[in-house]
Amino acid sequence: GVLGMLGCAEDPEAALAALRPSLIFLCLVDQMHAALKEGSSEAAETIPHRKTEEWVVQLKDLLKTKQPAVLEKAKEILSTLDDELYPAESVQEYLELLGVLGDVLKEYQTVEQFLLSLGGA
């Protein structure tokens, strides 16, 4: 796996250094997705993504009319970046911020075991 190739599958600090940019990106995308889908009745569904689909047209119109609210959400996300994402000191913290720590710990006894599985060890 990637962590094994980088030689950091067994070193949590090295794993964090290798994964931090990707984890920050994933957290930001997750928050932006949640913010843009907020209030949508279709948010929890898997739906087609053709730009002519009715839900896409409605979402575009909603974003145009709710531009101040969207900008406010973007400010909140950037604040989260500074307040929570940059200061996070472990992969476990990022998994918690993503809301997937519980799922990881159901499958693996520890975050370290999860990282070892990513490293191909």
Secondary structure in CASP SS format (residue, H / E / C, confidence):
PFRMAT SS
TARGET T0000
AUTHOR 0000-0000-0000
METHOD secondary structure of the structure
MODEL  1
G C 1.00
V H 1.00
L H 1.00
G H 1.00
M H 1.00
L H 1.00
G C 1.00
C C 1.00
A C 1.00
E C 1.00
D C 1.00
P H 1.00
E H 1.00
A H 1.00
A H 1.00
L H 1.00
A H 1.00
A H 1.00
L H 1.00
R H 1.00
P H 1.00
S H 1.00
L H 1.00
I H 1.00
F H 1.00
L H 1.00
C H 1.00
L H 1.00
V H 1.00
D H 1.00
Q H 1.00
M H 1.00
H H 1.00
A H 1.00
A H 1.00
L H 1.00
K H 1.00
E C 1.00
G C 1.00
S C 1.00
S C 1.00
E C 1.00
A C 1.00
A C 1.00
E C 1.00
T C 1.00
I C 1.00
P C 1.00
H C 1.00
R C 1.00
K C 1.00
T C 1.00
E C 1.00
E H 1.00
W H 1.00
V H 1.00
V H 1.00
Q H 1.00
L H 1.00
K H 1.00
D H 1.00
L H 1.00
L H 1.00
K H 1.00
T H 1.00
K C 1.00
Q H 1.00
P H 1.00
A H 1.00
V H 1.00
L H 1.00
E H 1.00
K H 1.00
A H 1.00
K H 1.00
E H 1.00
I H 1.00
L H 1.00
S H 1.00
T H 1.00
L H 1.00
D H 1.00
D H 1.00
E H 1.00
L H 1.00
Y C 1.00
P C 1.00
A C 1.00
E C 1.00
S C 1.00
V H 1.00
Q H 1.00
E H 1.00
Y H 1.00
L H 1.00
E H 1.00
L H 1.00
L H 1.00
G C 1.00
V C 1.00
L H 1.00
G H 1.00
D H 1.00
V H 1.00
L H 1.00
K H 1.00
E H 1.00
Y C 1.00
Q C 1.00
T C 1.00
V H 1.00
E H 1.00
Q H 1.00
F H 1.00
L H 1.00
L H 1.00
S H 1.00
L H 1.00
G C 1.00
G C 1.00
A C 1.00
END
